[in-house]
Amino acid sequence: MTPTSLSHARDAGLDAFPERQGGGVVRGQVLGGDFRFRSESAALLRLVEQAYAGLPPHRLPGDAPVFEVELRLAPRLAATDGGEPPPVRMQSGAGLLCGVMDASNYVVLSPEQGRALVVASQDMLDRAYYLRYELIEFAVFMLAARRQGLVPLHGACVGRHGRGVLLMGESGAGKSTLALHSLLHGLDFLAEDAVFVHPEHMLATGVANFLHMRPEALQLVDDPAAKRWIAQAPMIRRRSGVEKHEADLRQWPGACAVAPLALVGAVLVSAERAGDASALLQAIPADEAAARLASDQPYAASQPGWQRFLQRLAPLGVHVLRRGDHPRDSVDALLALLG
């Protein structure tokens, strides 16, 4: 945990996550759950801390479930080129969920028992991005969503004064850029890539640890300090081949939403330019919204809470947000929704 993330948590009056305990245990609250990570590997526990240190402990209605995640470090693979590992394949059966890269890198979890086993070969420590996002995060996200009945959405969420708006849309539409500019204009940052919604109470939670930004998007950042913060961040390469800066949000003062946000609506972010600033935000008719959302969120649409989520979202409204001349125009449109 960095001194910066610790000070931000203290300033907000929060218990900083994670709490390092004896016996190879790291404990803290993520996505409404009380997570306890156990490992004999200090390197794996450091990755947990890098992912979740300094985040506010979001609480959802009801008692926080306890989740146990064991992390095991397997021997280095005999043959590896150090490049991109195989993509994770999801399998399920007998009450278990599995995410499998290969025989030495996989996750097995039981949502009912609230337990997961993450196994990673030693060479994966050299490819920490994939280990963190595709194995450790797989376990955390699946346990939290399945046990608490959360709807997992691919998208971002920003807000203010406890109210939030979902940002969804195709990859490359500009969700991350819009989330960044929302942050720079004083909005609370909840999540950039994965949002989890309690469908009954329409509360959104997420993990505001990193922001991923294409280098070319920096030309639209007017704040010199923000531009330096992102430009100095390390580069990661996604499976699509796109390279992005991975900027630590915990190094930017006041970035994270300190509690789940009550949703006031959803926006499908479009790469299409609007004819004028007044036409950026357009409501989607109620009879079209469900189909548009299901098309944008195929995995979430297969989950048990999806229909209830749609029912609760319908009166709030779904909009399309087209691009203006500058991202601040889109931020102004979001502020109009947030009230």
Beta strands, then each sheet from edge to edge (+ up, - down):
strand 1: 19-21
strand 2: 25-30
strand 3: 33-39
strand 4: 66-74
strand 5: 89-93
strand 6: 96-102
strand 7: 105-110
strand 8: 115-121
strand 9: 151-154
strand 10: 156-160
strand 11: 163-168
strand 12: 188-191
strand 13: 194-198
strand 14: 203-206
strand 15: 210-213
strand 16: 235-237
strand 17: 243-248
strand 18: 261-273
strand 19: 281-283
strand 20: 318-323
sheet 1: 1+ 2- 3+ 4+ 8+ 7- 6+ 5-
sheet 2: 9+ 13- 14+ 18- 11- 10+ 12-
sheet 3: 9+ 13- 14+ 18- 20- 19+
sheet 4: 15+ 17- 16+
end
